[in-house]
Amino acid sequence: MIKSLLITVLFVAFGLTSALAADEGLTGKVTAIDGQQVRIEASAELPTWAKKGGYLRAVNEAGKLVLRGAKITGVEGNVIILTTSKANEMKVGEMYTLGKGKASAGC
């Protein structure tokens, strides 16, 4: 009984670690800013959560959380188009680590 419980806990822990690592692997570069609209070109194929209507979070190279819940308004290939009131805090050419955001986080 204890063995099976321990094995289950290990599988769950491994699954969570793998899921978190998958989110942190995506980086993107800001290619354009127009008012509150930001275009970010991803370094790899976009994950399933990166779709129109979804939400994105972005962490800069210094580790500061810049966006928590920016709404994705469009996707063109590997380019994510989002709308955020924090667009003025971003600069064209900056790199960010991208992850799935939450609607309740707001931006």
ABEGO torsion letter per residue (X at the ends): XAAAAAAAAAAAAAAAAAAAAAAAABBBBBABBBEABBBBBBABBBBAABBBGBBBBBBBAAGBBABABBBBABBBEABBBBBBAAAAABBBGBBBBBBBBBAAAEX
